[in-house]
Amino acid sequence: MSTATPERHLWTFLSNHAHVLVCLDRNPDVTMKEVADQVGITLRAVQTIVAHLVAEGYLQVERKGRRNHYTLDHSRPLRHHLEHHTTVGDLLRALFPTSTPSP
């Protein structure tokens, strides 16, 4: 018998990288602290993930005043060979069909 409560999730189908992408796509002006709170990870983990996404060309960061503005490249393919035929935009549209803009 499992001791995990229904509120406690031991794993999810999406990675923290995907969760960060979702947050930045929904609100391009969100702070990293807000992303960390939404995803349930540390600020440092969000900073590392954002650095990965920028380095691989999935994300651009533009400074606007005292805040950052994030732009996703929806045309970039997913990284794993099983999903390489699918783009970031395809994934986001599949997860949120009515709220994700077209690339």
Secondary structure, DSSP 8 states (H G I E B T S, - for coil): -----TT--S--SS-HHHHHHHHHHH-TT--HHHHHHHHTS-HHHHHHHHHHHHHTTSEEEEEETTEEEEEE-TTSB-SSTTTTTSBHHHHHHHHSTTT----
